[in-house]
Amino acid sequence: MLKVENLSYKVNENGKDIKILEDISFDVADGELLVVTGPNGGGKSTIAKVLMGINEATGGKVYLNDTDISNLSIDERAKAGIGFAFQQPPRFKGMTVRRFLALAAGEKLKENVCCDLLSSVGLCAKEYINREIDATLSGGEMKRIEIASVMAKSHILSIFDEPEAGIDLWSFSMLVKQFEKMHEEKKGSIIIISHQERIIKMADRIMVIRDGKVAGIGSQEEMFPKLFSDERMSFDCPAGKGDA
């Protein structure tokens, strides 16, 4: 279970503090799927990076299974059970896809396991398993490999930052099926940041972030109609189109 209390994050530009996140509080129960949505620039991706420890919070607390992880590093949070898929994955010249998946899993993986992971995200496994994670891969290919790396290991909490970005419709459909499978099997809690209607409709609960604050949070049945009928909830990216 994840519990976030009064999370804040600010940056200093030209001697002036700018608030990116302000007093964010929410929780994610064991096995729950929370979708975070809202307007571009509202702070959604920053929440994900703060939870992973990529950005250091300037206020508030983060608890994972009742343990305070607020001061833990990225590596320590990963070891504690948090998995993270970047919106724009980094590249590692000289590292093969197979090696990358093994590092993510924390153990050597058999070829058939790597192939299953790659196939699950819409990649022809034998064409990719020995390729390097470098500039020869497209953004969409990198995104799918990144998502496969999170699926390579069981996590208490898996965070996916706009998994639909840069992915074709066929591959996106495969990813949706994988998220549905993860959710049905209750393999940990899941946070997905997304504008996509198909993903939003999968949620147990939806949280809307606007201007660095929680504009609303509730069940999918309660929140989904409000996304497009309530001016306080609505955002400028129509459902089904995303940021790609």
TIMAR-677272 format. One record per residue (C-alpha): x, y, z; residue in one letter. Coordinates in steps of 0.5 Angstrom, whole numbers, plus 2048, in hexadecimal, padded with zeros to 3 digits. Layout:
TIMAR-677272
XYZA/...
This chain:
TIMAR-677272
800800800M/8028077FEL/80180D803K/802814801V/80281A806E/802821804N/8078207FFL/80A8277FCS/8108287F7Y/81282F7F5K/8188327F1V/81C8387F1N/81D83C7EBE/8208437EBN/8208437F2G/8188427F2K/81583B7F5D/8108387F0I/80B8337F3K/80A82D7EEI/8068297F3L/80382B7F9E/8008277FFD/7FE8217FBI/7FB81B7FFS/7F98157FDF/7F980D7FED/7FA8077F9V/7F78007FDA/7FA7FA7FBD/7F87F77F4G/7F57FE7F3E/7F68017ECL/7F68097ECL/7F680D7E6V/7F98147E7V/7F68197E1T/7F58207E0G/7F88267DCP/7FF8267D9N/80482A7DEG/7FF8287E4G/8058247E7G/80381D7E6K/80A81B7E4S/80D81F7E9T/80981B7EEI/80B8147EBA/8138177EBK/8128197F3V/80F8127F5L/81580E7F1M/81A8137F4G/81C8167EEI/81A81D7F0N/81B81E7F8E/8148217FBA/8158277FFT/80F825804G/80B820806G/80C818807K/80B812803V/80A80B806Y/80A804803L/8077FF807N/80780380DD/80F80580CT/81180C80BD/81580C805I/815814804S/81D814805N/81F80E801L/82380E7FAS/82080C7F4I/8248057F5D/8218047FCE/81A8067F9R/81B8017F4A/81E7FB7F9K/8187FD7FDA/8137FB7F7G/8128017F3I/8128007EBG/8128067E6F/8118077DFA/81380E7DCF/80F8127D7Q/8168137D4Q/81A80D7D5P/82280E7D6P/82680A7D1R/82D8067D2F/8318057CDK/8357FE7CDG/8307FB7D1M/82B7F67CET/8247F57CFV/8257EE7D2R/82A7F17D7R/8257F77D9F/8207F27DAL/8247EE7DFA/8267F47E3L/81F7F67E4A/81D7EF7E6A/8237EF7EBG/8257E87E8E/8277E57E2K/8227E37DDL/8217DD7D8K/8207DF7D1E/8197DD7D1N/8177E17D7V/81A7E77D3C/8167E67CDC/8107E57D1D/8117EC7D4L/8127EF7CDL/80C7EC7CAS/8087EE7CFS/8097F57CDV/8087F47C6G/8107F37C4L/8127ED7BFC/8177EA7C5A/81C7E77C1K/81D7EE7BDE/81E7F27C3Y/8217ED7C9I/8297EE7C6N/8287F67C4R/82B7FB7C8E/8278007CBI/82A8067C7D/82880B7C2A/8268067BDT/81F8057C1L/8198097C0S/81680D7C6G/8108087C5G/8158027C5E/8188057CBM/8128067CFK/8107FF7CER/8167FC7D0I/8168007D6E/80F7FE7D8I/8117F77D7A/8177F87DCS/8127FA7E2V/80E7F37E0M/8147EF7E1A/8147F07E9K/80E7F07EES/80D7F67F1H/8097F97F7I/8087FF7F3L/8098007EBS/8098077E8I/8088087E1F/80880F7DED/8048107D8E/8058097D5P/80180B7CFE/8068107CDA/80A80F7C6G/8068087C5I/8028067BFD/7FB8037C0L/7FC7FC7C0W/8027FC7C5S/7FE8007C9F/7F87FB7C9S/7FD7F67CBM/8007FA7D1L/7F87FB7D3V/7F87F47D4K/7FE7F37D8Q/7FC7F87DDF/7F57F57DDE/7F87EE7DFK/7FD7F27E4M/7F77F57E7H/7F37EE7E7E/7F87EA7EAE/7F97F07EFK/8017F07EEK/8027F67F3G/7FF7FD7F2S/7FF8017ECI/7FF8087EAI/7FF80A7E3I/7FF8117E1I/7FB8127DAS/7F68167D6H/7F48107D3Q/7EC80E7D3E/7ED8067D3R/7F28077D9I/7EE80C7DDI/7E88077DCK/7ED8017DFM/7EE8057E6A/7EB8037EDD/7EC80A7EER/7EE8117EAI/7F28177EDM/7F281D7E9V/7F88227EAI/7F78297E8R/7FC82F7EAD/80082A7EEG/7FA8297F3K/7F58237F3V/7EF8267EFA/7EB81F7F1G/7EC8187F3I/7E68127F3G/7E480C7F0S/7E480B7E8Q/7DD80B7E8E/7DC8117ECE/7E28157E9M/7E28137E1F/7DB8177E0P/7DE81D7E3K/7E481D7DFL/7E08207D9F/7DB8247DDS/7DE8277E2D/7E282D7E1E/7E682C7E7R/7E88257E5M/7E88267DDS/7EF8267D9F/7F18297D3D/7F38227D0C/7ED81E7CEP/7ED8177D0A/7EF8127CBG/7F58167C8K/7FA8177CDG/80081B7CDD/8048177C7A/
